[in-house]
Amino acid sequence: MQYRLIPLYNTGMKAGFCALIGRPNTGKSTLLNNVLGQKVSITSPKPQTTRFPLQAVFEDNRGQIIFVDTPGIFGKVEDPLARKINPAAETTLSGGVDVIVYLVDHTRHRDFEENKALGIVRKVKKPKILVINKTDIKSPTYIVQYKFMEEEFDRVVEISALKRKNLNLLLDAIFDYLPERDKPIVETGSLVQPGLNLDSRTFLAEIIREKAYLFLRREVPYTLTVVVDEITERENGIMYIKARILTSEDKYKGMIIGKNGAMIKEISMAARKELETAADKQVFLELKVETDPHWIDYMY
């Protein structure tokens, strides 16, 4: 299902901020992308995929929702990157959101990580919607472990973000709790895409990072980030993108490059294909790998 932007009415409009909260890999970014009908947040099966709160606009004839997709809340903070991104959810919730959407994955045991995320949400005195995601998966299920939560939330909605099931019901519930306003929060006429805090370099870097996550071994993604240094449209109409994958140690640099450069070629090819789709033009991607043990200090 594709959601298109529809001009807002001048009266009776609702508009506000909706925070997406949950532990890692509950499907927050998938939900955001499928509600908007286009990609604004990268996804992967690995934790720490979302590293900073991402804001994006959904709009229809009822009003405007500013979604804030937060990094997943980790139960144990064991590495420097997690220590930087873990407080982002609490900071977002203290920043004046109007409604909270709390996602749970019924196919995973409720554990300490879930309890920590729930504890953060409990502190916020705002309308809260419990969203049970991945209902397209019937087994395994630990839904009974989450039933007690229903009493603590104003609304419960069961969805499949991946299959786009019941997203309309979730949008209805969010709009029910948003305040009425005289004008939209964001003038969307000037937006080229619904992501509010993503410039072109950041968006391109995120696409490349997503592809690196998909191809690399489990431990490598936490040690890398991507920087786009140049975006140029050349006379022949080809978009030239120069980017670097930064990693913390030389041993990871070797893994990212791969034997005879095979891994970096795979990452580059997959990223280039998606970038061409996003830009609707031919792309030349120059991608290098560098070791920088201090990238976490200045990137996040």
N, C-alpha and C positions, 0 to 999 in steps of 0.2 A: 504494500500500500504506500503510495506517495502522498505526502502532505504538502500542499502548495500554499504560498503566502496569499492571503486574501485581505483587502483593505479593511482597516478597522472602522467601526462605527464611532461617531463622535460622542455618543452618550451610552451609558450603561455598559461601558467597556470595563473588563477586568484585566489587571496587569500586576505582575509581581515576580518575585524570585523563588525558584524551587530548587532546593539542594538535593542531589542524588548521593546517598550515603550507604555504605556497606563495607564488609570486609573484602579483600581482594578477590577478583574473578567471580563476582556475583552477576556480572553482566551490565554494569552501569553504562559503560561506553557503547556497548551494543544497543542498549535501550535508547540512548541519546541519538545515535546515528539513525536508527530506524524510525524514531518519532519524527526526526527532521527530514527524513527521506534522502539524506546525503551524508557523506562521511565528514565529520568534524573531529572525531576522537579516534585515535588508533586503538586497535584491539590485539590481544594475543593471549594464549593460555597461561602466560607467566605473570606472577605478581610484579608490582612496580612498573607496570606498563604506563599507567597514568601517573605522572610525576608532579603535576601542578593543577590547581582548579581551573577548569575550562568552562567558559561561559558561552552559551549559544541561545539563539532566539527562535522560539516557535510562535507562530501568529496565525490566527484565523478570525472569523467574524465574531467570536466571543471576546477576543482580547489577545493578550500577549503573555507568554511565559518565558522568563529568562532562566533557563536551566543552568545549574552550576554542577558540573561533573567533578567530583572530588577524588583524590587518590584513595585507594583502598586502605582501610585501617588495619595495621599489623598488630598481632598480639605480642610478638617478641620483636624488639628493635635491636638487631644485632650488627648492622653495618652502617657506615656513615651516611649513605644515601637515604636509607630508611629513617634514620634519625632526623633528617632534614624534611622529608616529605610527610612523615606520619602526623605531625601537628596540623597539616593543612586542613583536614576535615573540621577539627575543632575551631580553627580560625574562621573558616567559612560559616559555620553555624552561628558564630558570635557576631557575624557581620550584617545582620538584618535581613535574613531570609524570611519569606512569608509562609512557606510550607515545606515540609521535609518528606521526601520519598525514601524509605528505608528498604533496600533490596536484600532478600535472603535467597540462598540457593538450597532448595529442599533436597538436592541430591548429595549434599555433604553434611556430615555430622556437625551439630552445634558444639562449639568448643570455646576455649578461652578467648580466641580472637573474636568470635561472634559476641561473646559477653562484653568484651571491651568496647566494641562498636556500639552495642546496645546501651551501654552505660553512658557513652558520650551523648547519644540521642536523648536519653532520659532527662538530661539536664536542661534541655531546650524547651521552653514553654511556647511552642508553636504547633499548629495543626500537623499531624503526622499520619502518613499513609504507609501501611505495611504492604509491600509488594513481594509476593511469592513468585519468583522467576523460575524459568526452565520447566514449565508445566508440560511441555512437549515430551519430556523424559519421564517415563513412568517408573523405571527402576534403575538404580536404587533410589529409594526415597526415605527421608527421615522427617517427614512433615510433622509427625507427632511431637518431635522435639521443639517445634516452633509454635505449636498451637497456643501455648500460654501467652505469647506475645500479643495475640489479637486483642486482648483486654486492654492493653496499654496504648493502642492506636485508635485514631478516630475513624479510620476506614481500612479495609483489607481488600486488595485486588490481586487476583491470580493472573499471571501473564506468561507468555513466551516472547521475550524480546527478540530472540533469533527468528522465530516464525511470525513475528508481528501479531500475535494473538492477544486480543483484549487491550491493545494500546489505546483504542478509543475510549474504553471504560476508565483507564488510568487518566487520560487527559480530562475527561469529564470530572473526575474526582479532584484533580488539581485545581481546575477552574472554580469548583465549588468553594474552595478555601482562599482564593485570591481576593484582595480588596478591589473595590471599584475605583476607577481613576478617571480624571477628565481627559487625559492624553496618554499615549503610549510612553513607556520608559525609554525605548530606543526607537529612533526614526529609521525604519528598515529600508527606506527607499535608496539610501546611499550605500547599503551593504551589498558586497558582491557575493558573500556567502554568510551563513548564519553564525559563524564563530566570531565572537566579539573581541577576544583577547589573543587572537592568532594572526600575526602578520604573515606575509607570504614566506619569509625565510623560516619562521618557526614551523609553519604548516608543512613545508617541504622536508625540513629536518625530521619532523615526526613521522612522515611516511617512510623515510629511509630507515629510521630507527625501528619501526614496526617490522620491516622486512628483515633487518638484522636479527631481531628477536625470533622470527619464524624459522630462520635457518641455523642458528647457533645452538650450541649445547646449553644445558640448563644453567650452569654457573656463570656463563659469559655475559649475558645481558645486563646484569647488575653492575658490571664494570665499564659500561660504555655509554656514550652519548653521541649526538651528531650535531655538527655545526655547518651551516651553509654559508660559504664565504662570498659567492657571486651568483647572480642570476642575470643573464644577459640574453636578449633576443637578437640574434644575428641577422644580417641582411638577407640570408636565404630562408628566413622564417623559422629556423630551428632555435629552440630555447636551450641555452647553454647553462648548466648548473654545475658549480664547483663546490664540493662538500668534503668534509673530513669526518671519519669516525674516530673519536677519542676514546682511548681505553687506558686503564690504570697501570697495567704491567705489560712488559714485552712478551710474556708467555701468552697473554690473551691476544696481543697483536698478531702473533703467529697463527692462532686459532681462527681469527677473523679473516686473515688473508687466505689461509688454507694452503694445501699442497699445490705448488705451481700456480698459486693465485686463484684456485678453483672456487673457494668460498666467497671471496669478495666479488668475483664475477657473477655468482648466483644472486647475491644480495643486490648488486648493481642492476642486473637485468630485471629482477622483479620490481625494484623501486622505479626504474625507468618506465616500465610498462604502466604502472599505476599513475605516475606523474604525467605521462602522455595522455592518459584518460582524463585526469583532472584538468590539465591545461588545454586539452583538445588541440594539441599540436605536437610535432616531433620534438623529442628531447634528447640532448646529448648530456650524459651525466659523467662527470669526472669525479671519481670517489677514491679517496686515499685513507689510509689508516695511520694514526699517530699515537704514540704513548705519551700520556700526560697524567702523572700520578695525582695532580691537584685539581683536575677538572671539576670535581664535586664542589670544591670550595667556591668557585666563581660561577658555576652554571645554575645552581639551585639554592 
